[in-house]
């Protein structure tokens, strides 16, 4: 099959500058509604990758995301949200992007064009066979990402990818490819839109599934979340009240004493 970048095809809409604001919003929303359906078609691929990620983390490995531009930033966001949400240590899930931390806020010109730098960035984190690396690239052609996965394969490090074009070089390199084909963007080539939304959905699915399988959720609650603000303290207090059927004052005391919802609940059961 000839590789075709549907993410670069001309938008299904034209004359955008002539549209009213309601028309623009309605048309963008109509395009966005196609994204979850595209993700649904990729569920078997996502399942295979999520299973491997869960296995690697449960066996003491780490999850690395590597990307450029919007794709890289999405990986960094997902990685950065794991410690506060699930109470895991920083460094269990790592996001890397072309251009380094400076590129998170401001694009670094041509950073994504190096086939060697992605592997160098992984080496700086002492990547090993215990870990898994997921390359994120809407186009599926980003040299920084493709080159990194090639080197991972050469060094027996498991690889996956999230891309939005079928049959891309990245998907061919990754052992566990996820291809979510969302089609042309509303603004031609602007993969921060549908492609970015699709990647975010898949990242949510993979990391959340892995954390649940790691035992970081009880029932449906984030019992290991970090209590980093008053909102989360209040949420934790309500969790304890619901679980133990106790009054707010006692629940808040337990939470403050033990420092986490899980520890507070476990201590209560041990005492009683």
C-alpha positions in Angstrom: 0.0 0.0 0.0 1.4 3.4 -1.0 1.8 5.7 2.1 -0.5 8.6 1.9 -0.6 11.5 4.4 -4.3 12.1 4.9 -3.4 14.6 7.6 -2.0 16.8 4.9 -4.9 16.6 2.5 -7.0 19.6 1.8 -9.8 20.4 4.3 -13.3 19.4 3.5 -14.2 23.0 4.0 -13.0 26.1 2.1 -13.4 29.9 2.4 -13.0 29.6 6.2 -12.3 33.4 6.5 -15.8 34.1 5.0 -17.6 31.9 7.6 -19.4 33.5 10.6 -18.3 32.5 14.1 -21.3 30.2 14.5 -20.5 28.5 11.2 -16.8 28.1 12.2 -17.7 26.6 15.5 -20.4 24.3 14.1 -18.1 23.0 11.4 -15.1 22.4 13.7 -17.5 20.6 16.1 -18.8 18.4 13.3 -15.2 17.4 12.4 -14.3 16.8 16.0 -17.2 14.4 16.4 -15.5 12.0 14.0 -12.5 11.6 16.2 -13.9 9.1 18.8 -15.2 7.0 16.0 -11.7 6.8 14.5 -10.3 5.9 17.9 -12.9 3.2 18.2 -11.7 1.5 15.0 -8.2 1.4 16.5 -9.2 -0.3 19.8 -7.6 -3.7 19.0 -4.2 -1.9 18.4 -4.7 0.2 21.5 -5.5 -2.9 23.5 -2.3 -4.6 22.5 -0.2 -1.6 23.3 -1.9 -0.9 26.6 -1.5 -4.5 27.7 2.3 -4.4 27.0 2.6 -1.0 28.8 0.8 -2.5 31.8 3.1 -5.5 31.8 6.2 -3.5 31.6 5.3 -1.1 34.4 4.2 -4.0 36.6 7.5 -5.6 36.1 9.4 -2.5 37.2 9.9 -0.8 33.8 9.1 2.7 32.7 6.9 4.2 30.0 8.6 6.8 27.7 6.7 9.0 25.3 8.8 10.7 22.6 7.5 13.2 20.0 7.9 16.7 18.5 5.7 19.7 18.4 2.1 19.2 19.5 2.6 15.4 19.7 5.6 15.9 22.0 3.7 18.3 24.2 0.8 15.9 24.5 3.1 13.2 25.7 4.7 15.5 28.3 1.2 16.5 29.6 0.2 12.9 30.0 3.4 12.0 31.7 3.3 15.0 34.1 -0.3 14.2 35.1 0.5 10.6 36.3 2.2 11.5 39.6 -0.5 13.8 41.0 -3.4 11.7 39.7 -2.1 8.2 40.6 0.5 8.9 43.3 3.3 7.2 41.3 6.9 8.5 41.4 8.1 11.1 38.9 10.1 9.2 36.3 7.8 6.2 36.0 6.2 7.9 32.9 8.5 10.2 31.0 7.7 12.6 28.2 10.5 13.7 25.8 10.2 16.1 22.9 12.4 17.4 20.2 14.2 20.6 21.3 13.9 19.7 25.0 12.1 21.6 27.7 12.5 24.9 25.8 10.4 23.5 23.0 7.4 23.0 25.3 6.5 26.7 25.1 8.3 27.8 22.0 9.1 25.8 18.8 12.8 25.0 18.3 13.5 25.2 14.6 14.5 21.9 12.8 14.8 20.0 16.2 12.6 17.3 14.9 14.7 16.7 11.8 17.5 14.8 13.6 17.3 11.0 13.4 19.9 10.7 16.2 18.8 13.1 18.9 15.8 11.1 20.0 17.9 8.1 20.9 20.4 10.4 22.6 17.6 11.9 24.7 16.5 8.4 25.7 20.0 7.4 26.6 20.2 10.3 29.0 17.5 8.6 31.0 19.4 5.2 31.0 16.8 3.5 28.9 16.8 -0.3 29.2 15.1 -3.5 28.0 12.7 -3.2 31.0 11.2 0.0 29.5 8.8 0.7 26.7 8.9 3.7 24.3 5.9 5.1 22.5 6.6 7.4 19.6 3.9 10.1 19.0 3.7 11.7 15.5 0.6 12.7 13.7 2.4 12.4 10.3 4.2 9.2 11.2 7.3 10.6 9.5 9.1 12.7 12.1 12.8 11.8 11.9 13.4 12.5 15.7 10.7 9.9 16.5 11.3 7.3 13.8 15.1 7.3 14.4 14.6 6.8 18.2 12.3 3.8 17.7 14.7 2.3 15.2 17.5 2.4 17.8 15.2 1.0 20.4 14.4 -2.0 18.2 18.1 -2.5 17.7 18.6 -2.6 21.4 15.7 -4.9 22.3 13.6 -2.1 23.8 9.8 -2.5 23.2 8.3 0.1 20.9 4.8 1.4 20.2 3.5 4.5 18.4 0.5 6.7 18.0 0.0 8.2 14.5 -2.8 9.5 12.4 -1.8 8.2 8.9 -2.1 4.6 7.8 1.1 2.7 6.7 3.5 5.4 7.8 7.2 4.9 8.4 6.7 5.2 12.1 4.0 2.6 12.2 6.2 0.2 10.2 9.0 0.7 12.7 6.9 0.3 15.8 6.3 -3.2 17.2 2.9 -2.1 18.5 1.5 0.6 16.2 -1.7 2.5 16.9 -3.0 4.2 13.7 -6.0 6.6 14.3 -6.9 7.9 10.8 -8.9 11.1 11.4 -8.7 12.4 7.8 -8.1 16.0 6.7 -8.0 18.7 9.3 -10.5 21.6 9.4 -7.6 23.9 8.8 -5.5 22.0 6.2 -2.5 20.4 7.9 -3.2 21.7 11.4 -2.7 18.5 13.2 -3.1 20.2 16.6 -6.8 19.8 15.9 -8.3 16.4 15.1 -5.0 14.5 15.2 -4.0 16.1 18.5 -7.4 15.2 19.9 -7.1 11.6 18.8 -3.6 11.3 20.3 -4.8 12.8 23.6 -7.7 10.3 23.8 -5.3 7.3 23.1 -2.8 8.6 25.7 -5.5 8.9 28.3 -6.6 5.3 27.5 -3.1 3.8 27.7 -1.9 5.6 30.9 -5.2 5.2 32.8 -5.4 1.5 32.0 -1.8 1.0 33.0 -2.3 2.8 36.3 -5.5 0.9 37.1 -3.7 -2.4 36.4 -0.9 -1.2 38.7 -3.5 -1.0 41.5 -3.6 2.8 41.7 -7.4 3.0 41.6 -9.8 1.5 44.2 -13.3 1.0 42.9 -13.4 4.1 40.7 -11.5 6.5 43.0 -8.1 8.1 42.8 -7.1 6.9 46.3 -3.4 7.6 45.7 -3.8 11.1 44.3 -1.5 13.8 45.7 -3.2 16.2 48.1 -1.7 19.3 46.4 -4.6 21.8 46.9 -7.8 22.3 48.9 -10.0 20.9 46.2 -8.2 17.6 46.3 -8.2 17.5 50.1 -12.0 18.0 50.0 -12.3 15.3 47.4 -10.2 12.9 49.5 -12.3 13.7 52.5 -15.5 12.8 50.7 -13.9 9.6 49.4 -13.1 8.5 52.9 -16.6 9.5 54.2 -18.2 7.4 51.4 -16.0 4.4 51.9 -16.1 4.3 55.7 -19.5 5.9 56.3 -18.1 8.3 58.8 -18.6 12.0 59.5 -16.6 14.7 57.8 -14.5 15.7 60.8 -13.3 12.2 61.4 -12.6 11.7 57.7 -10.6 14.9 57.4 -8.6 14.0 60.5 -7.7 10.6 59.1 -6.7 12.1 55.8 -4.5 14.7 57.4 -2.9 12.1 59.7 -2.1 9.5 57.1 -1.5 11.7 54.0 -3.5 9.8 51.5 -6.9 8.3 51.0 -5.7 4.8 50.7 -3.5 4.9 53.8 -6.4 6.6 55.8 -8.8 3.8 54.8 -6.4 1.0 55.4 -5.5 2.5 58.9 -9.2 2.7 59.8 -9.9 -0.9 58.9 -6.8 -2.1 60.8 -7.9 -0.2 63.9 -11.5 -1.5 63.6 
